[in-house]
């Protein structure tokens, strides 16, 4: 019997440079996220994080270097139809993912499946309920307008919607921004558990050490000047947590 070949990395970035009109270009010397692995990258402000997510999803191309997703360079995407076929492999949790504040939580979670949401068909409501349960949204909030849900609840809505199409890679872009500090670690740990249960890769990018420690097994810190990523050892993580570093 021929042994199975190892799975392609979910993300493999080499020699990346991208000008995003910041003080310096976004640089990443090398970043690899294995299939099913949970990784966090610290040291990125919001514009940098947005740029990196756009590069990983193929919405933007690097000026230098190669971004490879599941064995395929993003530069090989030939047209919009090709890109739309690829984008379904990602689940993006970001404040850029717009919620419809006047619509209920269930209606917001039905959008990945249908635009017929007034009300959604029963089978779509059932799928939305499964997502809401997985993301930890209490049943009592399913019929509330999304705009009336607190910051933690809105993150859970975005998470549930990101999971709707069974992504192979979950991208968290400054996901903890706006959360009360006491909610950060618990939500991060829940997201990590969900990714683990689904065996999907997770890449969290931002600047929140507490969230990174909870959401990821591997934590890297970016040196923006060089693009080098250094692993944050477990001992340093504990010390940062005790000091209350962000």
HELIX and SHEET records of a PDB file:
HELIX    1   1 UNK A   46  UNK A   56  1                                  11    
HELIX    2   2 UNK A   74  UNK A   76  5                                   3    
HELIX    3   3 UNK A   80  UNK A   87  1                                   8    
HELIX    4   4 UNK A  105  UNK A  110  1                                   6    
HELIX    5   5 UNK A  122  UNK A  134  1                                  13    
HELIX    6   6 UNK A  139  UNK A  141  5                                   3    
HELIX    7   7 UNK A  146  UNK A  148  5                                   3    
HELIX    8   8 UNK A  151  UNK A  163  1                                  13    
HELIX    9   9 UNK A  181  UNK A  198  1                                  18    
HELIX   10  10 UNK A  209  UNK A  215  1                                   7    
HELIX   11  11 UNK A  234  UNK A  243  1                                  10    
SHEET    1   A 4 UNK A  26  UNK A  33  0                                        
SHEET    2   A 4 UNK A  11  UNK A  18 -1                                        
SHEET    3   A 4 UNK A  64  UNK A  69 -1                                        
SHEET    4   A 4 UNK A  72  UNK A  73 -1                                        
SHEET    1   B 6 UNK A  90  UNK A  93  0                                        
SHEET    2   B 6 UNK A 169  UNK A 173  1                                        
SHEET    3   B 6 UNK A 201  UNK A 206  1                                        
SHEET    4   B 6 UNK A  38  UNK A  42  1                                        
SHEET    5   B 6 UNK A 218  UNK A 222  1                                        
SHEET    6   B 6 UNK A 229  UNK A 231 -1                                        
END                                                                             
